Amino acid sequence: MSKATPTSSSHFDVIVIGSGPGGEGAAMGLTKAGLRVAVVEKESTVGGGCTHWGTIPSKALRHTVSRIIEFNQSPIYTGDNQHIHSTFSAILGHAQSVIGKQTRMRQGFYDRNLCTILHGSARFSNTHEMELTTADGTVDKYTADKFVIATGSRPYRPKDVDFTHPRVYDSDSILSLQHDPRHVIIYGAGVIGSEYASIFRGLGIKVDLINTRDRLLSFLDNEMSDSLSYHFWNSGVLIRNDETYEKIEGTKEGVILHLQSGKKMKADCLLFANGRTGNTDSLNLKAVGLKADSRGQLSVNDNYGTAVEHVYAVGDVIGYPSLASAAYDQGRIVAQAIVEGQANGRLIDHIPTGIYTIPEISSVGKTEQELTAAKVPYEVGRAQFKHLARAQIAGMDVGSLKILFHRETKEILGIHCFGERAAEIIHIGQAIFEQKGEGNTLDYFINTTFNYPTMAEAYRVAALNGLNRLF
Ligand SMILES: Cc1cc2nc3c(=O)[nH]c(=O)nc-3n(C[C@H](O)[C@H](O)[C@H](O)COP(=O)(O)OP(=O)(O)OC[C@H]3O[C@@H](n4cnc5c(N)ncnc54)[C@H](O)[C@@H]3O)c2cc1C
């Protein structure tokens, strides 16, 4: 596409709807290529659900709780039996300050790249036209050659649950929790539910975690999922697997959860964290000739193009993997597809999993269950954090690193890490795992010299442990 010449102040080469990671990645790629771009954002600040309600606040809350736990468990600090106690409302302050920093930084990206931001809610009115309804109710019309839908997702709210009740929350509204609960029920034990279970339990709050499946985070390697279950159990989280709600009853001072199995439980509040819906219902998609599926999601091709040639979609609104990390990349790839007519880049096949529970979990590649089902002759190399000097120094002895490799070629097939900083540690292994040909073998970890003492050394220990199993 040629460099744009502005034709009218309300016409753009591309209008990107949504300023989360997907929209930002796309807008930056497009403006840097010289296109005239507008980003539409219905909130008063940029950053998307990622910055304001999702990734950033939950990670900031988790970080504070994890430091409190570290302080309270360390003999260095608690010599005089001093313990820190905090509340959810108190630790929200740190999250708010990070949100502020992120928002200012992201606004700076748009300002520096002369990208127009239009604040208001977008809806299509024609194939190349959209209406923007601003906070004061004014409706303006804008046209574009192309559109990128990056409107993200929101928590799924079943109709029979009363989310207007002051003690019933979802993962967005939990951030405005005003009272300090002593007992929380979390309905849904996916990644978001499990992360919030860690946050609340770390603050000393009683947590009942209701799982609609038969095990926690069943997509993980079984050992990782079992380790999380054990640590939740050990820290006092009550997990109930294979349960479905019958009724969620709001009372004056809390909530009663009625389960289809006949059980009942009572708590000060309930966090409903069971599924998400794509934000497409308010876009009037039929005006542009599109239709979302029952979960509000859009289907796309390798270029992130939808069924309508000039409309693209990225991020949570297209479903899997529904991660901020992937949404940024999808945004950059769609920009390339629009500018060059074809995207050369592709999302990597093995997207790492980062789960910020306490302890943290991260993995890349295959699980033991997948390799066994595929009859791959693999072997396992393990390192336990408690045997690493750096972990002993830092008091991080809970955790392990597991490398799965082919017993004949020593090709790395999967890496699974459990423990503090797992989401960082995994990237050392990922760099080798992603190498093509002979670069991707256990030998790298055996032949290289690691800084000492480091957590990275776990790779050498695990590799040697695995090698010793070969005969
Ligand atoms: C609690 C929680 C924790 C998470 N933790 C992680 C994590 O640790 N790591 C990770 O990678 N991912 C995490 N995620 C997922 C991550 O936040 C999402 O994958 C990511 O935000 C998706 O980016 P996006 O650009 O598609 O949408 P979003 O970030 O949701 O942004 C969409 C934007 O579009 C705007 N919008 C919607 N409709 C309109 C409209 N009609 N007009 C104008 N603007 C509109 C919205 O206001 C919003 O600002 C988490 C999510 C949650 C909820």
Ligand as a Chemical Component Dictionary entry (heavy atoms), coordinates in Angstrom:
data_LIG
# 
_chem_comp.id                   LIG 
_chem_comp.type                 NON-POLYMER 
_chem_comp.pdbx_formal_charge   0 
_chem_comp.three_letter_code    LIG 
# 
loop_
_chem_comp_atom.comp_id 
_chem_comp_atom.atom_id 
_chem_comp_atom.alt_atom_id 
_chem_comp_atom.type_symbol 
_chem_comp_atom.charge 
_chem_comp_atom.model_Cartn_x 
_chem_comp_atom.model_Cartn_y 
_chem_comp_atom.model_Cartn_z 
_chem_comp_atom.pdbx_ordinal 
LIG C1  C1  C 0 -7.315  -11.353 35.171 1  
LIG C2  C2  C 0 -6.557  -11.546 33.888 2  
LIG C3  C3  C 0 -5.216  -11.870 33.913 3  
LIG C4  C4  C 0 -4.493  -12.033 32.735 4  
LIG N1  N1  N 0 -3.176  -12.359 32.810 5  
LIG C5  C5  C 0 -2.458  -12.489 31.675 6  
LIG C6  C6  C 0 -1.059  -12.767 31.723 7  
LIG O1  O1  O 0 -0.478  -12.900 32.801 8  
LIG N2  N2  N 0 -0.372  -12.859 30.563 9  
LIG C7  C7  C 0 -0.984  -12.700 29.340 10 
LIG O2  O2  O 0 -0.295  -12.780 28.311 11 
LIG N3  N3  N 0 -2.310  -12.458 29.262 12 
LIG C8  C8  C 0 -3.055  -12.348 30.391 13 
LIG N4  N4  N 0 -4.395  -12.074 30.323 14 
LIG C9  C9  C 0 -5.032  -11.966 28.999 15 
LIG C10 C10 C 0 -4.774  -10.606 28.378 16 
LIG O3  O3  O 0 -5.148  -9.572  29.255 17 
LIG C11 C11 C 0 -5.537  -10.515 27.077 18 
LIG O4  O4  O 0 -5.184  -11.615 26.273 19 
LIG C12 C12 C 0 -5.208  -9.232  26.329 20 
LIG O5  O5  O 0 -5.586  -8.114  27.071 21 
LIG C13 C13 C 0 -5.938  -9.223  24.979 22 
LIG O6  O6  O 0 -5.575  -8.066  24.290 23 
LIG P1  P1  P 0 -6.557  -7.414  23.240 24 
LIG O7  O7  O 0 -5.793  -6.308  22.597 25 
LIG O8  O8  O 0 -7.159  -8.441  22.387 26 
LIG O9  O9  O 0 -7.772  -6.819  24.095 27 
LIG P2  P2  P 0 -7.872  -5.875  25.362 28 
LIG O10 O10 O 0 -6.605  -5.742  26.087 29 
LIG O11 O11 O 0 -9.036  -6.391  26.134 30 
LIG O12 O12 O 0 -8.259  -4.455  24.759 31 
LIG C14 C14 C 0 -9.441  -4.270  24.027 32 
LIG C15 C15 C 0 -9.799  -2.795  24.059 33 
LIG O13 O13 O 0 -10.869 -2.566  23.129 34 
LIG C16 C16 C 0 -11.743 -1.599  23.688 35 
LIG N5  N5  N 0 -13.059 -1.744  23.031 36 
LIG C17 C17 C 0 -13.890 -2.820  23.075 37 
LIG N6  N6  N 0 -14.996 -2.588  22.329 38 
LIG C18 C18 C 0 -14.849 -1.347  21.812 39 
LIG C19 C19 C 0 -15.669 -0.539  20.958 40 
LIG N7  N7  N 0 -16.833 -0.985  20.479 41 
LIG N8  N8  N 0 -15.229 0.696   20.641 42 
LIG C20 C20 C 0 -14.037 1.162   21.120 43 
LIG N9  N9  N 0 -13.217 0.446   21.933 44 
LIG C21 C21 C 0 -13.625 -0.799  22.251 45 
LIG C22 C22 C 0 -11.779 -1.949  25.164 46 
LIG O14 O14 O 0 -12.195 -0.838  25.931 47 
LIG C23 C23 C 0 -10.319 -2.310  25.412 48 
LIG O15 O15 O 0 -9.608  -1.192  25.826 49 
LIG C24 C24 C 0 -5.141  -11.886 31.487 50 
LIG C25 C25 C 0 -6.502  -11.553 31.440 51 
LIG C26 C26 C 0 -7.203  -11.386 32.622 52 
LIG C27 C27 C 0 -8.662  -11.009 32.554 53 
# 
loop_
_chem_comp_bond.comp_id 
_chem_comp_bond.atom_id_1 
_chem_comp_bond.atom_id_2 
_chem_comp_bond.value_order 
_chem_comp_bond.pdbx_ordinal 
LIG C1  C2  SING 1  
LIG C2  C3  SING 2  
LIG C2  C26 DOUB 3  
LIG C3  C4  DOUB 4  
LIG C4  N1  SING 5  
LIG C4  C24 SING 6  
LIG N1  C5  DOUB 7  
LIG C5  C6  SING 8  
LIG C5  C8  SING 9  
LIG C6  O1  DOUB 10 
LIG C6  N2  SING 11 
LIG N2  C7  SING 12 
LIG C7  O2  DOUB 13 
LIG C7  N3  SING 14 
LIG N3  C8  DOUB 15 
LIG C8  N4  SING 16 
LIG N4  C9  SING 17 
LIG N4  C24 SING 18 
LIG C9  C10 SING 19 
LIG C10 O3  SING 20 
LIG C10 C11 SING 21 
LIG C11 O4  SING 22 
LIG C11 C12 SING 23 
LIG C12 O5  SING 24 
LIG C12 C13 SING 25 
LIG C13 O6  SING 26 
LIG O6  P1  SING 27 
LIG P1  O7  DOUB 28 
LIG P1  O8  SING 29 
LIG P1  O9  SING 30 
LIG O9  P2  SING 31 
LIG P2  O10 DOUB 32 
LIG P2  O11 SING 33 
LIG P2  O12 SING 34 
LIG O12 C14 SING 35 
LIG C14 C15 SING 36 
LIG C15 O13 SING 37 
LIG C15 C23 SING 38 
LIG O13 C16 SING 39 
LIG C16 N5  SING 40 
LIG C16 C22 SING 41 
LIG N5  C17 SING 42 
LIG N5  C21 SING 43 
LIG C17 N6  DOUB 44 
LIG N6  C18 SING 45 
LIG C18 C19 SING 46 
LIG C18 C21 DOUB 47 
LIG C19 N7  SING 48 
LIG C19 N8  DOUB 49 
LIG N8  C20 SING 50 
LIG C20 N9  DOUB 51 
LIG N9  C21 SING 52 
LIG C22 O14 SING 53 
LIG C22 C23 SING 54 
LIG C23 O15 SING 55 
LIG C24 C25 DOUB 56 
LIG C25 C26 SING 57 
LIG C26 C27 SING 58 
# 
